[in-house]
Amino acid sequence: MTERAENGTDVQSPEQKKSYALLVDGYVRDLFATGVMLQRLDYDVYIANSGEDAIRIIDAALPELVITELSLHQMSGLELLVHLKHDPRTKMIPIIIHTAIGDQKREDHCRASGCAAFLKKPAEIDELYSAIQHATENIPRKFVRLRTLLPVRVGGHTSNDAASGVEFVSELSENGLFVRTLHPRPVKSVVPVNLIIQSVPVKLKAVVVRTIAIKPGLFKDPGMGLQFVEISDADRELLRNFIKGQIMKDITAQQA
């Protein structure tokens, strides 16, 4: 995250960065908490604590998304929303209101003015993630996805796999995972998966839905995406709580 100087004159900009989320909030604790959550959800985040600073950042480079509190110094979040929606350059930017104000009339006004979602603080991580996905993606993800690094054993080994059979999960949701490996299994293969979450062994079955191989050009993690086809309710709940716990780690204490 990028912070502004206290005097309001030294605002760092994303310098033509095309894809980032701009978080606008005058409450430092909320700015910290939501900013950390967004980073852990794998979003690039720039911050501002006033509508005026937000406009200066947006003038430098258009964000993919704006999330703003309604209660701001001078220009309110509603005024910022109206300003952006009436500017031809910024009117297509989705704007989510995330506010401590629970006034139904203001919510109605925000929705009528074109906000993508109206969330009451503190929004649950699932609720915030869903709102962001529906605002920014043509095909929204249903489940929160966590960047991580966990050892995993995947059956259906191909030749030349590591002798130990241990690979690594780099992305995890309650409905699937991405395994970083040089030896992905064939698409549509159904394989057993074994991993340990908080000292608890989790055994499930998953189908390979996509593979990524190393090739010339932009580097991407080689491996395979898997979708769960057989998992117990208890294990799914364990994954859900683990993901939420990792994203919310150290945040709850700061909000208290």
Buried (B, 14 or more C-beta within 10 A) or exposed (E): BBBBEEEBEEBBBBEEBEEBBBBBBBBEEBBBBBBBBBBBBEBBBBBBBBBBBBBBBBEBBBBBBBBBBBBBEEBBBBBBBBBBBEEEEBEEBBBBBBBEBEEEEBBEBBEEBBBBBBBEBBBEBBBBBBBBBBBBEEEEBEBBBBBBEBEBBBBEBEEEBEEEEEBBBBBBBBBBBBBBBEBBBEEEBBBEBBBEBEEEEBEBBBBBEEBBEEEEEEEEEBBBBBEBEEBEEEBBEBBBEBBBEBBBEEBEEEEE
